């Protein structure tokens, strides 16, 4: 049952009281390391974590936190007990909840940080609730489902002074740092164009919603899984994976892989917010000359072009091309006929005025083109590496949480991950606008298919196609309050 307004007021008052008293009590709870002796880790040097979504990627996330040697997995929460089974076995001392709201309300004084690995549509409301309780947050990519949510989450991290990290672990690999050093050494000149591509989606897209209702598994709380999304009857093969291809819950291939493939350009070129976007998408024909119309589903493929304004790392605007569904850019002429483009299915290519460089997914395997340029390459290291690379992404966050807000550098805090996530979601605005019918203009009129959409970053809106702005901030389902600071 959902709390009444009166109960919510009581809960909120209780939260405020606990937050105030917790600060006063902290001085009496910290045990200095020297009291315990050499070889012991003081309670103040350990991080107590509550996991929301502990199956699949959530399972591996909390396992990596525990592997750091400085974190305790104290609470587990999942709407599907089937998915939580292995984590429950791995952390038998952790108390289990199905409802994350109940866990935060009852247990927030008993943990320090929250890991969120749930479907995209519930990221923001879960993360913000934790941050408002003063909890550090690690969230799987993408940060949020909507542009508005990503902006609020970025602001919240600063307001509540909590340590944050997005789960694009490639940001902690050496590759991005190496390419920054190459670029700043002038090896490829001024970058003006970037291409990123992926062979995903590897789940169904460009399809109609199933009309075959199914029985809800007894282990799954369907209402809680839906969370902020509109109510629909349960159907098979949506949970736990294929939700990614439906706009109500996921953000398509862009949300799934964009944070991994575009992190390097953002870091190397210091990109922030796009100023315009345009796209084309793949079509599905259901009969002769009859194009399918499935606006609830992400398309099977897309090519999106974002324009980013000049930064201190570039001499002018940068065009960033995103391609998914197996579409790839033209192979560079500098690449040999049998040499692999990216990692075969995905990759990122930088084109500068003096040359090119590329890398695989997660920023791995950076190399200059032609490949012969990598022989006897000697560029001074400028940027500190993250120990253990992508695996160290988790320990980096744990260490930063223990050190406290603003004390240690992170690879993907919300101040960096927020603009990156927004760029992906602006690209999705163009994709959704491509299939947006405007009935008032006549039958089968799609004005978004021939438009370059102009983005006003301060106002968070498209200025020349207002109808698409409905996707900047969606309406939450009744009973779920829209997030605010």
N, C-alpha and C positions, 0 to 999 in steps of 0.2 A: 504494500500500500504506500502511496505517496504521502509525505507529510502535509498537513493542512497549513494554511498561512500562519495560524497562531503557533503551530509547532515549529515552523521554520524560523519564526521570530525568536522563540526560545532557544533553538539550536544556534542561531547566529549570535545571540547574547552570550551563550555558553562558550562559543568559539572565541569571542573577543576577550572573555574573562581568562580563558586558558592561555591565550597568546600573551596577555599581560603578565600573568603570574609565572609563566614559563621563563620569561626573561629574568624576573627577579630571582627565581630559583636556580638559574643556571650556575651562578657563582658557587653554590653549595654542592653541585652535582659533579663538577669536573674533578677528575682524579689525575694529578700530575704524573707524568711518565716515571719520574725518578722514585716515586713512592713504591712502584711495583717492582723496580729493579730491572736489570738488563735482560733483554729477551722477551719482555712482556709488552703488550700494546695497551696503552691506557684507553679507557672508554672514550675519552675526548679525542683519541686518534683513530677512532673507528666510525664508520657510517652505517646507520641503520636504515634499511631501504624497504619500502612497500612497493610491490609490483602490481600494476593494473594491466591485465592481459598477460598471462604467464604461459601460454602455449605458443608453439611455432617460434617466431622471432623473439617474442617476449621471453620464452624459455631460455634461449641462448643469451639474451641480454643479461638477465639476472645471473646466469651462470658465469658470465664474464666479470660481472661486478664482484661476485664471490671469489673468483679466481685472483682478484687483485690482492687478496690477503688482508684487506682493510675494511671490508664491508660485510655486514650481516644482513641476510635476507629475512626480515622479521615478519612480514605479512605478505600474503598472496591473495590476489583477487582476480576472478575470471567468471564471466557469465555462463561459461560452458565447462562443466566439471570434467568432461571427456578430454578437453584440451589441456586442462590443468594437471592431469594425473601425474605426468613425469616430474613436474616441478614440485608437486606435493611430496612425492617420494624423495626427491633430491634435497628438500629442505623440510624435514619432518617437524622441526621446532617452530616453523612459521605458522601463524594462525591464518586460516582461510576464510575469505568472504566471497560472496557472489556479487554483492552490490557495493560498488566503489564509494558511493555516497555514505553508506553505513560505516564502511571502514574508516573513511576520513573523519567522520563525526566521532566515532567511538575511540579511535586509536591514534589520532594525530599527535598526541603528546608523547607517543611511544616510538616514533620514528623521525628521521631527519630529512629523508628524501623520497621521491617517488619516481618510478620508472613506468612510462606509459607506452604500451605496445598493443594498441587496439585499432580497429578500422578508422580510417582518416576522419570520418564524420564526427567522431567523439573525442578526438585529440584535444581540441581547444577547451572544451568544457571541463574535462578531467584535469588538464594541466593548470588551467587558471584557478580551479578550486584548490589545488595543492599549493600554488604560489601564494594565494591569498591567505593561506595558513602558515606562510613562511617556509615552505618546503622547497628544497632544491629539486630540479626537474630534469630528467632525461626522457626525450620523446623520440619515437621512431619517425623516420621521414615519411611523407612530408610533415612539417610542423603542424599544418592545419589543412582543412578542407576548403576554406574560403579566404579571400584576400583580407577581408575585415578581421577575421580571426587571427591571421598571422600578424597583422599590425598590432592588435590588442595584446597578443602574447609577447611580442617584442617589447612593447611599452611596459607590460606588467613585470617582466624580469628586472627591469631597471627600477621600477617603482618599489617593488617588494624586496629588492636587493638579494635575489636568490641566484645560485649558480645553475646555469642551464647548458644543455648540450643536445643537439639533434643527432639522430643515429645514422648519419652519413659517414660511416667510419673511415672511408677513403680519405677524408679530410685530414686524417692523422698519418697517412702514408707519406713516405719520402717524396713521391713523384711530384706532387704539387710544389713542394719547396724547391726541388731541383729545377723545375720549369720556371719558377719565379727567378731563380738565380741566373738561368740562361737568358731569360727575357731581359732582365735588368743589366746583363752584361752586353746586350745589344746583338745577340747572335742571330735573331730573325728580324731585326728592325722593329717598326711600329705595327702592331697587330690591328687590322681593320675588319677581319672576318673570322668567325669561329663556326665550325660545324660540329654537332654532336648527334649521334645516332644510336639506335638500339633495335634489336630484333624482337623486343617485347611489343605488344602484350603476348603473354604465354597463357592467357585465359580468354574465354569468349568475349568478344566485343562486336558491335555492329549487329546486334540481334534483338528480337522482341523479348519483352518480359514474359516469363513463363505463365501460362494460364492454368497450370496444374498445381493446385494447392496440395500441400503435404502436411502430415502430422508433425507437430513440433516435437523434437526429441526431448525426452523427459529431463535430460541433463542440461538442456539449454534454456536460459531465461530469455525468450525472444523479445519481450518488451524492453529489457535492459540492453540487449544487443542493438535494437533499433535506436534507442536513446533519442538523440535530437532529430533523427530522420523521420519523414512522414510514415504513418502506419501503413503497412502492407501485410497481407497474409504470408505466412511462411511458405517458401518454396525450396525444393531440394537444390543442391549444388550452388548455393549462394555462400553459405558458411562452410568452411572457414576461409576460403581463398578467393572465389570468383567475384566477391563483392567489389573488387578493384575496378571492374569494368562497368560499374553502374554509377551514374552521377550522384545519386542520393547518398552513396556511401564512400565511393572512391574518387580518385583523380586520374585514372587511366595510367598509361605508360609514362606520361610526364611526371606524375606524382611518384610513381614507383621507382623510376630510374633517373629522372632529371637531377635529383639532388646528388647522385653519384657522378653523373657525367658532366654537369655544368659547374660543379664546385671548383674545379681547376681554373676555368676561365674567370670565375668571379674572384678567386684568390689572386691569380697572376695579374689580372688587369684592373682589379679593384672595382668591378662593376657593382652597381647598386640597384637603381630602379629604371625599368624600361620607359621609353617615351612613346613608342607605337608598336603595333603588332599586326601581322596579317597571316593568313594560313590557307591551306587547301587540305582536304581530307579524302580518304578513300571511300568509295561507294560500294554498296551491296545491292545487287539487282535480284529481285525476287521473281521476276518474270521478264518476258521480252519487252525491252524499253521501259520497264517498271522499276524505278529505283526505290529500294526500301527506305522507309522513314522511321527511325528508331531513336527519338530524341532522349529517351531515358538511358540509353547505352552510349558509352564512349565509342568513337569510330574505330574501324579495324586498323587504320593507319593515318598518319598526318605528317604534314611539313609546315612548320611554324617559323616565321622570321620575326625576331624581336630586334628593335633598334635601341641601343644604350647610348646615352650621352657621353661625350668626352670625359675622361677621368685624368688624374695626374699621371697615370701610367700610359695614356694613349694620346695621340696627336689630334684625334677626331672621333666621331661616332664609331661604334662597333656594331656590326650586323652579326647576330647570333642565330644560326639556323639549327632548328631541332627537327629530327626525323625519326619516326617510329614505325612499327609494323613491318620491319625488314627493309624499309627504304634507306638507301645510303647515298651520300654525295658522290660526285665524280672522283675517282681515284686520282690522287696527285700525280702529276707527270714525273715527279722525283722518285716515286715508289716503283720498285721493280715489278715486273709482271707476275712473279711468283711470291713476292713479299706480302705478308699479311697486312691488311688495312685495319687499323685498330686491333681488336682482339679477334676479329673474324665476324662477330655479330654486333659489336658495339664499339664505340670509341669517341675520341675528341680530337679535332684537328684545328690548330692555330695557323692562320695565314698572315704573315707580316710582309713588310716592304722589302725585306732582305732574305726571307726564307720561311720555312715551315717547321713546325714540331707537332707531334701527336702523342697520345697516350691511350692506354686501355681503360676499361671501366675501373673506377676507384682511383684514378690517377696513376695506375700501375704502368710500369714499363715505358717511361718517357723516352722519346728519341727524336733527334733532329732528322730532317729529310734533306737530301738523300741519306741513307743509313751510314754511308761512308764518313759522314761528318762526325759520327760518334766515336771514331777511332782517335785515340790519344787526346780526347777531350779533357781539358783541365780548366775548370771554372771554380773560383774560390767559394767555399761554403759560407753563406751569410746567415742562414736561418737554422735555428736549433731544430733537431729532429725529435719526433715523439718516439720514445722507447717502445719497441714492438709494433710500431706502425698502426695499422687498423685495429689490431687486438689491443693496443695501448690506448685507443680512443676511450675505452671504458674506465681503465684505471686513471687516466688523465682527469676524467670527471670526478671520480671518487676522491682523488687527491685534492682537487680544487674545492670540493664541498667541505672537506675536513679543514682546509686552510681558511675558508671563508670567502665571502663575496668580494670580487675584485683583487684577490691576492695572487692568483695564478692564471697563466694564459691557457686558453682553451681553443680547440680547433674549429668548433662549430657552435659557439654560444648563440643565443637568439639574436643578438645584435648583428651577427653575420648570417645565421641561418634564416632569419626573418626576411630580409630582402631577397635572398636566393629562393625561398619558398614562394614569395609573392611573384617573382618573375615567372615561375612555372604556372602559377594560377592565372596570371595575366595571359599567358599563352593559351590556357584552357578557356579563358573568356572568348578568345577568337574562335576556338574550336566549337564551343557551344553556340556562339553567334552564327557560325556557318550554317547550322541546321535550324536556326530560329525563324519560324514562319511568322509573318506579320499579316494577319488576316485582313486588316483594314486596307491593305494595299492591293488586295486582289488574291486570286487563287494561286497557290504555289509561288509566292514571292518570298525570296530569301535575300534581303539586302546585305546581310553579313558576308555573303559569298564573293562579293566583288569589292570589298572595302578594306582599307587600311584603318584600323581602329586607333584613335589617338587617346593616350592615357594621361590624365591629370593626376599626378601622384599625391599631391597635397589633399585633393578632394576625394581621392580614391574612386574615380569614375572615368568611364569612356565618354568623351565629349561630343562624338559625332554619330553615336548609335546608342541612344539611351536605353533601348529595350534590353540590351545585354547586361546592363548594370544590376539587374535583378539577381545575377549570379555572384556579385561582389560580396553580398551579405545575404545569406539565405534566412528564411524564417524557420525557427525551431518548432518542433512539434509541440502541441499544447501540453503543458505540464513541465516544459523545459524552458527555463528563462535564458534569453540571449545574453551572451557574455558582455560584461562591461568592466571597466576599472573601478 
